[in-house]
Amino acid sequence: MDLKKIEGLRTIEELCDLLRLKRQSVLNKLSQLKKQGYISVSGGRDQKRIYKITTYKQTKSRGMFDIINKYSKIKVFPSFKHVAHGKYGIENALIDAIKLKNRRTLLAALSLFNHVRNWKRLSLLAKKYDIQVELGCLYDLARRSIKTRRMPKNIYDSLKSKKSRKTIRISQEKSDMVDKEWNCQIPFSRGDLKRLKE
Amino acid sequence: MIGKQEQDELFELVSSKIEGDIVCYAFGGTALMYYGYKESTKDIDILFEREDDMKVFIKAINELGFKKRALAGVYDQDRIENKDKPLMFERGDARFDLFVKNIFSTEFTEEMKDRSRERHDFTRKDYTLTVMVISIEDLVILKSVTNRENDYADIQMLLKKSEVDWSIIVDEAIRQKDRWTILDLEETMQRLKKDFYIPKKYFDKLHKSI
């Protein structure tokens, strides 16, 4: 079967039309392709089944976007495929999101502050990539806006000690809003932060 | 031959031996496996931006028993004499072809870097080995340049299975300092024209640039 022709998100009716086959024949073909890894299905029971068909084999990945989308109410469409093999947790995902400097990814990643378990690891990673001020600023922002876990005081203080005179831009986009505590440009509006709570 | 799972396990093992974070770029059969278009590959093609990163990588694979081997028998004489030839390391069925900055005469540009579509992080101990997978368009260029029979078959397979943006391919070939890249690409496109639709404007653009 030409997968390119049916690639994308499809319902069974659409596939019947596209392939000009009966419903049962399409289901048989879909079952075959699912076994080969080209199809994943969402929905079922009360919801309509939607088939995600790709020309490449779909693998279950565990990367930054998967972790963010698992914990955040705001979902992010991956700008690239990220797969982590071996040690990779919430702390790594948060640091990677800060390094990416994408506004929406950062906004969604704020929710991860409520799931951080290893603050020491988080601060070491921030030190490694020299993004301690950005981390501290986003933590304060998350703490003011949504439910988060409390960062140990010694770690918070060590982040604060890295505050510089130069205003740091957290995201690629320019912003007029500056957090004076951290001297960082904040790329979110009040409306953005409100959406995190909803 | 090495399969995707074995390749991932190997990268994870290498990550346990490296002494510093490394970023490298996968192309050739390795990239095709990551896209799910190939089940196995003869060699793991990797490019490093920095020579220091390659040294760290080589030290790690030496610890795993990989030994340096000669290029003869794998690449033709022209490529063996090329200044941007790879270093090859082998252990049993697995072989690494390691390049720095350029792949033979083709320059790995900033645009190619930015177009990378996948990122795989391997962390078993303290350091991370990041493998970026280059875009399908760049794979078409590199496979046109290497121009072996298998490479042409791979390009055909890529065009059958995925959408490629010819403007990216043509622009990148023109951006290359080495004029042979344009000539090799044009030759490949002429062959592909029999089976695939490639708008004439892309041929015109290539012809004008020569």
HADDOCK unambig.tbl for C-alpha pairs under 7 A between the chains (distance, minus, plus):
assign (segid A and resid 4 and name CA) (segid B and resid 161 and name CA) 6.23 0.50 0.50
assign (segid A and resid 4 and name CA) (segid B and resid 162 and name CA) 6.96 0.50 0.50
assign (segid A and resid 55 and name CA) (segid B and resid 161 and name CA) 5.85 0.50 0.50
assign (segid A and resid 55 and name CA) (segid B and resid 162 and name CA) 6.84 0.50 0.50
assign (segid A and resid 56 and name CA) (segid B and resid 35 and name CA) 6.09 0.50 0.50
assign (segid A and resid 56 and name CA) (segid B and resid 36 and name CA) 4.84 0.50 0.50
assign (segid A and resid 56 and name CA) (segid B and resid 37 and name CA) 6.17 0.50 0.50
assign (segid A and resid 57 and name CA) (segid B and resid 36 and name CA) 5.02 0.50 0.50
assign (segid A and resid 80 and name CA) (segid B and resid 117 and name CA) 5.16 0.50 0.50
assign (segid A and resid 80 and name CA) (segid B and resid 118 and name CA) 5.51 0.50 0.50
assign (segid A and resid 81 and name CA) (segid B and resid 117 and name CA) 6.33 0.50 0.50
assign (segid A and resid 81 and name CA) (segid B and resid 118 and name CA) 4.48 0.50 0.50
assign (segid A and resid 81 and name CA) (segid B and resid 119 and name CA) 6.11 0.50 0.50
assign (segid A and resid 82 and name CA) (segid B and resid 118 and name CA) 5.80 0.50 0.50
assign (segid A and resid 82 and name CA) (segid B and resid 119 and name CA) 4.78 0.50 0.50
assign (segid A and resid 82 and name CA) (segid B and resid 120 and name CA) 5.96 0.50 0.50
assign (segid A and resid 83 and name CA) (segid B and resid 119 and name CA) 6.22 0.50 0.50
assign (segid A and resid 83 and name CA) (segid B and resid 120 and name CA) 4.80 0.50 0.50
assign (segid A and resid 83 and name CA) (segid B and resid 121 and name CA) 6.39 0.50 0.50
assign (segid A and resid 84 and name CA) (segid B and resid 120 and name CA) 5.66 0.50 0.50
assign (segid A and resid 84 and name CA) (segid B and resid 121 and name CA) 4.71 0.50 0.50
assign (segid A and resid 84 and name CA) (segid B and resid 122 and name CA) 6.22 0.50 0.50
assign (segid A and resid 85 and name CA) (segid B and resid 121 and name CA) 5.89 0.50 0.50
assign (segid A and resid 85 and name CA) (segid B and resid 122 and name CA) 4.82 0.50 0.50
assign (segid A and resid 85 and name CA) (segid B and resid 123 and name CA) 6.41 0.50 0.50
assign (segid A and resid 86 and name CA) (segid B and resid 122 and name CA) 5.96 0.50 0.50
assign (segid A and resid 86 and name CA) (segid B and resid 123 and name CA) 5.08 0.50 0.50
assign (segid A and resid 86 and name CA) (segid B and resid 124 and name CA) 5.27 0.50 0.50
assign (segid A and resid 87 and name CA) (segid B and resid 123 and name CA) 5.38 0.50 0.50
assign (segid A and resid 87 and name CA) (segid B and resid 124 and name CA) 6.01 0.50 0.50
